[in-house]
Amino acid sequence: MGNVLIIGAGGVGQVVAFKCAKTPEVFDRICLASRTKEKCDAIATLLPRPVQTAQVDADNVPELVSLIKTVKPDVIINVALPYQDLHIMDACLETGVDYLDTANYEPLDEARFCYKWQWDYHERFKDKGLMALLGSGFDPGVTNVFTAWAMKNHFDEINTLDIIDCNAGDHGYPFATNFNPEINIREVTAKGRFWENGTWVETDPLYVSETFDFPEGIGPKKIYLMYHEELESLTKHIKGIQRARFFMTFSDNYLKHLEVLQNVGMTRIDPVMYQGREIVPLQFLKAVLPDPASLGPVTKGRTCIGCLVKGKKDGREKTYYIYNICDHEACYKEVKSQAISYTTGVPAMIGAMMMLTGKWRGKGVFNMEEFDPEPFMEQLNLRGLPWTETIL
């Protein structure tokens, strides 16, 4: 049915390639491209059917355009770095190809979640008759769809929304990140931010914390308030939300190491001089930390990501919780990746499926909650991310 170009050969790219390869009724042809073709070739040897591989520098628009013209994809799944989103969107505009990503654009010199840069592409994509789907991962992504599902099926109005992300897994390393270390640490060390009564409230990083009792035996964990991009789009598109927050769990061990790294300047994103050349400390730290793609064989435990929603239905107060639990070892058995990559990669594949099958179509730039959640929710259950909903 469709030809897909996947850009990015990290842990998430591997999951996307696996899932597309296992869905031949939607993805006729697959090309996996990265700056390092050897990574693509290594992934290709694991897949259940042959795929094309290619080398491309996602910062180089002419190089992207050349590859796109050769591959002739119907949609591009961007699972490269967030810094490269706009370059890939530019290449899509030049070649007339639909676009999908899992995380919003960030400039290299500033750790900031903001959709404006990509929303500003709306008219250009609309004029070309193209569709761009932003944030088709889990959070953002599935959490947006969960919220739209809750609004469609359970609420007349949503008053408060808490998105809560728990990784209860253990990889055994003293300190490692479950996705790109540079992006992870930029995210965690940024100021917290939440929506309340029509305005944004800012906090110091990880300053606000609570305890949340996670379901299915995971139990109580300390959760920390952060800012995440889906809050920006959800408060724009789901009208009437009075408060929206994002929380994530961190182990005491992770926080202890992170504090030391911050104190000695290793999380800085501005260049410093070292032996006569400029280096960015956080990029150097990324080079010495374990590659997240290598954590699959050693990670055990589960993730639990969901939305706690409060609002009104038929004039009565209602509290609703919808979540997914994903097992690290089961993910590795299926696609040779741990659950963090799996929970991002599967929704990326489903988002592309929605576009190629016509279940979700539009001209312009869109976020996940702007479409009917039902077909996406159905595919989550079929493709390895089953969800559970409860009335509290």
Secondary structure, 3 states (H helix, E strand, C coil): CEEEEEECCCHHHHHHHHHHHCCCCCEEEEEEEECCHHHHHHHHCCCCCCCEEEECCCCCHHHHHHHHHHHCCCEEEECCCHHHHHHHHHHHHHHCCEEEECCCCCCCCCCCCCCHHHHCCHHHHHHHCCEEEECCECCCEHHHHHHHHHHHHCCCEEEEEEEEEEECCECCCCCCCCCCHHHHHHHHHCCEEEEECCEEEEECCCCCEEEEEECCCCEEEEEEEECCHHHHHHHHHCCCCCEEEEEEECCHHHHHHHHHHHHCCCCCCCCEEECCEEECHHHHHHHHCCCHHHCHHHCECEEEEEEEEEEEECCEEEEEEEEEEEEHHHHHHHHCCCHHHHHHHHHHHHHHHHHHCCCCCCCEEEEHHHCCHHHHHHHHHHCCCCEEEEEC
